[in-house]
Amino acid sequence: MRHRKTTPKLGRKPEERVKLLRNLVTSVIIHERVVTSEAKARAARSMVEKIVTRGRTDTVHARRMVARHVYGAEAVRKVFNELGPRYAQRPGGYTRLMKLGPRAGDAGEAVIIEFVDSPVAFKPSEKESRKEKKDRRETRSPLKESREQKD
């Protein structure tokens, strides 16, 4: 019986949903951090957890099972060479979801899905704040520089 076994449909047909999740899972495995919507992250999270658990036992069968759910040999290699050994002692809970707040375009809830204990460091945005820009402009005024060169 299939009572109460709902899967998130994500507003897509089954084939599209499978491809979307495979792409998302592959991106999470390769980059170790992806920004996406909350619903997609929750759906991908369970797949990523199962794949990393498979990666803890390096057998031909396990590699083939993982290859069914991700794109590319690079992702399969990373699961078995890096992620499996890294989380060998952890009994699950390899990923976390961090809420970022509403997206600017459509106000959808944006989240980061990432691996716990990941060596990939968070890089803050390289944009300057308004105050920093203003201070930088004041220190190198073109009028002052041109007057000093004429003298």
Contacts in CASP RR format, 6 or more apart in sequence:
PFRMAT RR
TARGET T0000
AUTHOR 0000-0000-0000
METHOD contacts of the structure
MODEL  1
MRHRKTTPKLGRKPEERVKLLRNLVTSVIIHERVVTSEAKARAARSMVEK
IVTRGRTDTVHARRMVARHVYGAEAVRKVFNELGPRYAQRPGGYTRLMKL
GPRAGDAGEAVIIEFVDSPVAFKPSEKESRKEKKDRRETRSPLKESREQK
D
7 43 0 8 1.000
8 39 0 8 1.000
8 42 0 8 1.000
8 43 0 8 1.000
9 17 0 8 1.000
10 17 0 8 1.000
10 20 0 8 1.000
10 39 0 8 1.000
10 40 0 8 1.000
10 43 0 8 1.000
11 17 0 8 1.000
12 20 0 8 1.000
20 40 0 8 1.000
21 40 0 8 1.000
21 43 0 8 1.000
21 44 0 8 1.000
21 47 0 8 1.000
22 69 0 8 1.000
22 70 0 8 1.000
22 71 0 8 1.000
23 71 0 8 1.000
24 34 0 8 1.000
24 36 0 8 1.000
24 40 0 8 1.000
24 43 0 8 1.000
24 44 0 8 1.000
25 44 0 8 1.000
25 47 0 8 1.000
25 48 0 8 1.000
25 51 0 8 1.000
25 69 0 8 1.000
25 70 0 8 1.000
26 70 0 8 1.000
26 71 0 8 1.000
26 72 0 8 1.000
26 75 0 8 1.000
27 34 0 8 1.000
28 34 0 8 1.000
28 44 0 8 1.000
28 48 0 8 1.000
28 95 0 8 1.000
28 113 0 8 1.000
28 114 0 8 1.000
28 115 0 8 1.000
29 48 0 8 1.000
29 51 0 8 1.000
29 70 0 8 1.000
29 75 0 8 1.000
29 78 0 8 1.000
29 79 0 8 1.000
29 83 0 8 1.000
30 74 0 8 1.000
30 75 0 8 1.000
30 78 0 8 1.000
31 120 0 8 1.000
32 114 0 8 1.000
32 115 0 8 1.000
32 118 0 8 1.000
32 120 0 8 1.000
33 112 0 8 1.000
33 113 0 8 1.000
33 114 0 8 1.000
33 115 0 8 1.000
33 118 0 8 1.000
33 120 0 8 1.000
33 122 0 8 1.000
34 41 0 8 1.000
34 112 0 8 1.000
34 113 0 8 1.000
34 114 0 8 1.000
35 100 0 8 1.000
35 110 0 8 1.000
35 111 0 8 1.000
35 112 0 8 1.000
36 44 0 8 1.000
36 110 0 8 1.000
36 111 0 8 1.000
36 113 0 8 1.000
37 103 0 8 1.000
37 108 0 8 1.000
37 109 0 8 1.000
37 110 0 8 1.000
37 111 0 8 1.000
38 97 0 8 1.000
38 99 0 8 1.000
38 108 0 8 1.000
38 109 0 8 1.000
38 110 0 8 1.000
38 111 0 8 1.000
41 97 0 8 1.000
41 111 0 8 1.000
41 113 0 8 1.000
42 97 0 8 1.000
44 113 0 8 1.000
45 95 0 8 1.000
45 97 0 8 1.000
45 113 0 8 1.000
47 69 0 8 1.000
48 94 0 8 1.000
48 95 0 8 1.000
48 113 0 8 1.000
49 92 0 8 1.000
49 93 0 8 1.000
49 94 0 8 1.000
49 95 0 8 1.000
51 66 0 8 1.000
51 69 0 8 1.000
51 70 0 8 1.000
51 79 0 8 1.000
52 79 0 8 1.000
52 83 0 8 1.000
52 84 0 8 1.000
52 87 0 8 1.000
52 92 0 8 1.000
52 94 0 8 1.000
53 92 0 8 1.000
54 62 0 8 1.000
54 65 0 8 1.000
54 66 0 8 1.000
54 79 0 8 1.000
55 62 0 8 1.000
55 66 0 8 1.000
55 79 0 8 1.000
55 80 0 8 1.000
55 83 0 8 1.000
55 84 0 8 1.000
56 84 0 8 1.000
56 87 0 8 1.000
56 88 0 8 1.000
58 80 0 8 1.000
58 84 0 8 1.000
62 80 0 8 1.000
63 76 0 8 1.000
63 80 0 8 1.000
66 76 0 8 1.000
66 79 0 8 1.000
66 80 0 8 1.000
67 73 0 8 1.000
67 76 0 8 1.000
70 76 0 8 1.000
70 79 0 8 1.000
83 94 0 8 1.000
83 115 0 8 1.000
86 117 0 8 1.000
87 94 0 8 1.000
87 117 0 8 1.000
90 116 0 8 1.000
93 116 0 8 1.000
94 115 0 8 1.000
94 116 0 8 1.000
95 113 0 8 1.000
95 114 0 8 1.000
95 115 0 8 1.000
95 116 0 8 1.000
96 113 0 8 1.000
96 114 0 8 1.000
96 115 0 8 1.000
96 116 0 8 1.000
97 111 0 8 1.000
97 112 0 8 1.000
97 113 0 8 1.000
98 111 0 8 1.000
98 112 0 8 1.000
98 114 0 8 1.000
99 109 0 8 1.000
99 110 0 8 1.000
99 111 0 8 1.000
100 110 0 8 1.000
100 111 0 8 1.000
100 112 0 8 1.000
101 109 0 8 1.000
101 110 0 8 1.000
102 108 0 8 1.000
102 109 0 8 1.000
102 110 0 8 1.000
103 109 0 8 1.000
103 110 0 8 1.000
114 120 0 8 1.000
128 136 0 8 1.000
END
